[in-house]
Structure formats: C-alpha cells, structure tokens
C-alpha cells in the first residue's frame, strides 16, 4: 500500500510526525450499522481509507477529517442505551471543575450544549446554550438553534465565559471553532473546553467506535491544548485532569474488563477484537448499574482547558 501524504496538524498546521494506523471506511460503516444501527455511509463512503496520525504535540487526528451529519448524530444518540438516565442527571465532574471559574453574574455561552446540563452547575450565572442538533422542538428560551458563527454576528465580545464540553473532537476545524469561542468573550474573559484525551481508558478499548470517525476526529493531549490556547489569543489558566464520575465510568470499566487493551493499534476487523469490547461492555453495564466509580490511579475521564483572552 502506498504511504498516504503527510497531513498538517489541525491545531498548529505543522506536519504530522507519525502514521498510527489506516482504517477502511467500509469496516467503519459496517461497524456503526451493526453496533449502533446508524448509517454512517453518507459521510464515510466518499473516502476509502481513514488514517490516524499523531502530531508533534501528541494530538491524534483522523485524516480525512469528515464530520458526522445531523442524521448521524440524532440516530446515534437515540440508540445509546444510557441516554434515558443521561438526560435526567449528567452533572459531570468537568462541569464542576469549570463552575469554579465562573463568578456570580457572569454571562456564559455554552456551545454544543445538548440538554443544557451545565446550566445546573452554575446557578449563579446568566446562561445561554447553542445546539442545532438538540434545540429543535424543545421550546426552551435558554437553548437556541444556532451555530456559533451565526450567533457571533450580533453577539461577539458579549460574554464573560464561553464553553464547549466534548465538542471540539467532533469538528473538522477545532482551532477555528476555538478562535470563535475567543471572539465570543470580552477581553479578559475565559474560554473553557473539555476534550477526550490520549492515552486514556477510551483509547485502550478495542474497536471503540465512539472514538472513531465520523464521531470523534481528534484525541487530545496537554501540549495540544496548550498550543491551541497560545495560538488563538489566550493564555492558559489551567489544564486539568477530569476524574471519573457515575455518568462516564462506563468507559473506564469497559477498558478495565476488556481482554484486549489497545496501544498504537486501535481498530481491527477481527472476531477476537469484537468479542473483547463486547465482554468489556457487559461487565461495565454491571459496574455502571451499581454506580461504581473507579478509585485506582488513572488518566481520568477527559482534559479540561481553561484559557484567558489576552
């Protein structure tokens, strides 16, 4: 197989330093169909292969970077078995960490807000969420069916804090979106983003589709987050490791009980790999139903960047 051209890092623009692995789009399409009964073909079929690369900052990114469409996301979240309890209570630890940086009366913008669960963590603030995928039909005045770019036409520089929790990894141009979050806040305001990271429990699970195109396009590191902040007019206030909670410990337990644990190679079309993730998830469902939260040392659930507009 001919080596693919080396792409540029979506954060720094520097050439990637390592090709981690290549994955056939047909495998991904079939896996999404059988595992979640969602059709990823419209976004994946245009490319025969997806390559996972590592950038100089340690950021892992898929190339080509192809985002999931509205139909993919609505179908996926309708299929996730934990969504019923997720909507009722998902004040995750990253919300609690972020809330420490928000003062009484702060104007907060939450991009990709989902059900606006972060609002519960900051009752002292004035909150507005944006989410074209989830606002439709809700009739809630604090969630708008707008993109960030559209919202900034009339509201740039009007917020004290702009947030995006578990959003940047879904985007083809995460640096551009981070730049728009910076535009949303006043000088001295904060931008707070939460992202999945590598290495982590999520990257040790074999054939973990949640971490694959067209869902997750990037896996982050502390140096990658620092570069994102420094190249977009902000200074780093903190990069924090988010501990596991009852809402996300399912991922930890899946990795813990999976007979195969990945390193460098993350996706293989082998029966042993499919069975491994299945066994891990069965055990994880039991631990999750008991609301067991891991106590052992670990990289945590995600990383949280807090940056100040300079």
PyMOL commands that set and color helices and strands:
alter all, ss='L'
color gray80, all
select helices_A, chain A and resi 25-36+41-44+70-79+83-88+93-99+118-121+148-155+168-170+174-184+201-204+209-211+222-230+249-257+271-289
alter helices_A, ss='H'
color red, helices_A
select strands_A, chain A and resi 18-24+49-54+60-63+107-111+126-130+143-144+159-165+185-195+218-219+234-242+302-309
alter strands_A, ss='S'
color yellow, strands_A
deselect
rebuild
show_as cartoon
